[in-house]
Amino acid sequence: MRFMLIPRPSTPEPTPAPADAPFDEAVFIAQMKFNEEMHKAGVLVASEGLSASAAGAHVIFKGGKSDVKDGPFTETKELIGGFYVLEVKSKEEAIAWARRYPGGMGNDDVMEVRPLTGSDDIPAEFLELIKKAAPTWSESFHKKAP
């Protein structure tokens, strides 16, 4: 089973660290060791940090058209700084890994644990539509974990 772990601030409006705040090397090293531990255990599929929202954009779909809104985005409660994708045997195992997370960079965090949708979660008629509409992608979608 694949799960996404999404660390985010625990408060809707986190207090940003001052621009001149010192870099917390100990927290950073602890996070890198967490990545290494999951990698060595063979459960880490992907782990990436996300750049600041100023470098991003929202593509908004309305009335059959799309519009683009460039960052930065002021609603910090909607922003995440990164993610992990794990391949584990159960939700309980994903939670066990999430509990080992060394915490945020100066904030209280919540680690959201969400299962990724797999072929077992989709009705058979939708799987057939996926196979017809996206034959090469559907092959990777149907692959099972070893």
N, C-alpha and C positions, 0 to 999 in steps of 0.2 A: 504494500500500500504506500502511496506517496502522500506526503503531507507538506504543506507550506507552513513555515514558522515565520511570523511577521512581528518583529519587535516594534513597539510604538510607545509613545509617552502615555502614562496612566491618567493624566489629567487632560481635559479638553483643550486647555490653553496653557501648555507648558511654558515655564519661564526660560527663555533662551539664555544660554551662557553669554556673559559679556564678551565682546569681540577680543578683548585683551586677556581673557581667562587663559591660564596656563593649560597646555595640553596634558591630559591625564594619561601618561605613558603606561601606568600600571593597569588601568582599565582596558586600554587598547591591546596590551600584551595578553591580558586574560581573554579577550574576545578572539584574538588570533589563535591562542591555545585551544579554545573551544572549537574553532574551525578545524584545527589540526586533529583534535581528538575524534571528531565526527568523521573526518576524512580517513583516518587510520582504521576506524571501526567499520568503514565501508558503507555507511548510511548516508553520507552527504552526496547529493546529486548535483546541487548548485548552491552557491552562496555569493551574493553580490551586494555591494553598497550602492545606493542611489545618489546621484549628484543633487545639488541644491535645486529647489523648484525653479529658481531663476533661469536655469538652463533648459527647462522643460516647456511643455505646452499641453493644453487640453484640446482635444478635438471633440467638438460638441455636435451631436446629431439632433436635428429638429426639423420636422416637416419634410423629411426626405432629402435634406441638404446638410452639409457639414460646414462648421465654422471653426476657426482656430483662435484660441486665447493663449497668448504667451505668458509664461511665468514672469515674476514669482507669484506664488499663490499665498494669500494671506490667511486662509483657513488652515492653520498648522495642525489642527486635530485630524485633518484628512491626509496628512503627509506621513510617509514612512521613510525610514532611512536605509532600508535594505531588507533582505529576505533570505531564507534558507529553504531549500527543497530537500526533503529526506525520503529515502526509501527504507521503510521499516515494516515490521510484521503486524503492528497494531497501533491503534490510537494511544493506548497506554504507553507503548514504547516511544512514540513521538512526544508525548507529554513528559516522559522521563528525561528525554534529551532537552526539551524546553526548560525544564527545571534546573538544568545545569548551566544555563546561560548566565554569564557573569554580570549582567545588568548593563544599564545604559551609560552613556557618556555624561554622567552628572545628573541624570534624571531618574525618577522612579519609572519603571517600564511595565508594560503588559506584553506578554508573549502570546500572540494569537496563534492557535494551532488549528489549521483548516485542512481537511482531506481534499485532495485533488480528485476531480471526477475521472473515473476510469470506465472502461467499456462495460464492466459489470453494473454500473450505475445508470446505464442508459437503456431505454426500451429497445427491443430487437428491431422494431420498424424504423427507429431513428438510426440505429447502427447501419441498417441497409442504405438509408439516405446518405449517411456519412461516407460509406464505401463508394457509392455512385458519384457523389459530388467531389470527393477528395480521396481518390484511390491510393495515392502514394502516402499521404499523411495518415490515412486510416490504418495502414500497415504498422506505423510506429505507435499509433494510439492503442492498437490491440496487443502489443508486445507485453508479456507478463514478466514480472520480476523473476530473477533466477531463484 
